[in-house]
Amino acid sequence: MTLAVRVIPCLDVDAGRVVKGINFKELRDAGDPVELARTYDAEGADELTFLDISASHEGRATTMEIVSRTAEEVFIPLTVGGGVSSVEDVDRLLRAGADKVAMNTAAIHRPELIAEVADRFGNQVLVLSVDARRAPTGPTGGAGDSGFEVTTHGGRKSAGLDAIEWAARAAELGAGEILLNAMDADGTQDGFDLELIRAVRREVSIPVIASGGAGSVDHFAPAVDAGADAVLAATVFHFGTLRIADVKGALAASGHPVR
């Protein structure tokens, strides 16, 4: 049985407001996170992802108050990430109302944290967020053999890891899903990075959420064809370019089951 493709709006939150930019730069205000969450829930989003994008960069925890308010307003699964660096952080977010927790920088620094979270809360709670970009291969680049490297701090720093190898390792350690952020495509609205999706799909059996580059309804089905189990977008939803129903309609027309 084929599972329905999930359509997930992403709320990138900075200082309590939803923001969006291009390649994680030139951020502009996109609204109140709680109001947007309520709208997307009503429009038929399958899940919501809430990322406190400056938390790791600024070394602080995700804003619990906004998470709690958002969780009270929506009745679909809520994934929260940003500055998550311990089992205790995960526990706090789940208590605040998150259904799943996304982790990035802390897992890179201490990969065993993935196993610790999965052991305590179950694999389904942990989403590993991988910010991947194209990079030189070989000994001088961080991309290993795949041509894709992992970045941290909102794309500001190279982690010196091959993105495909890291995704595979995280799955083995207990990550329940991979949130695959194509940094080169982020905010460009030129389409998802299909090569990146295919490369990760070949190495992992857990669900892959494609993120970065959505610009039209025609971009979503190819991402699923490439191996994505869910499609995530921000700019096109926040600024009204596309509606959730438009995306689901295009996916269904391409033969992909949707809820």
Steps between C-alpha positions, in 0.01 A plus 500: 500500500635841400493759775352840424752772420508756779494872419673698774524880535814612683502791742853641527479711815742776600432718807141379517409572136490277194768605252613385157796581280714357221780256585431585867588870445303826449222393734164675478202488733227251406267531797403369842582128545185416694272669245675331208488163674125538553451590134700203371318260728167627362627476140584131533872485572600151614762619747678819605872552548611783729871591488653762727765584241723717716501275808820305423674806359418700811547209739155508659207264536188508283228737616276273705218750534444521123515120473235465772273757338540339159432150637179624661376635167576213262378142487758355262849369589741778596876459454718751685872566461764759572764488772406146608815364664398245765249233599363757748436749217300236317303420814416870553382543141280190515349627824441839335294330231737387225433158347847468346829678553749599230870495576797618296814657648502315833473161326799584283710589804385190691338236276421270794236758602285358216505156661436644848189688381372202300552264794310725739215629284492268196631546145177667387575806715837585344535683169860555389525828312779488240600833343682379188674691224723419206870515581837391364562128537820339619737575788466880493118514481249393760290302256679166492411311183138612459560868417268611781620628838322570827481858630405635840389832654243575230743418222773722642758227567617179336483200732762314299263205448372329189124567506398162359725304738372707793135433414571127481685500831222694674243250377708216645530685832122532532375811317137450396502738203742712300405862436715565194562871451661584166693815590581587138130496411364663817264786418592500130164354390685320216395151611619236745852355472405166345856371485538551875168329575590199284842469663355491853210272398748239375666484843213518751173314550345752743273779370667793320344847509610711203560867578636796305412640160122461460364767268204355311258208526702320232802473730348268760427179306858472365630516859275207591605316184861549613426331831349754741226376734397855591546845346567812704477862393496844657520804270231388253253437782582801721466756221196339338665378178357152557236345723520159666209381286683603180799285592286201599304531177817496292636200691176308457492584128851352472382176658627557854251429780429792734283538808 
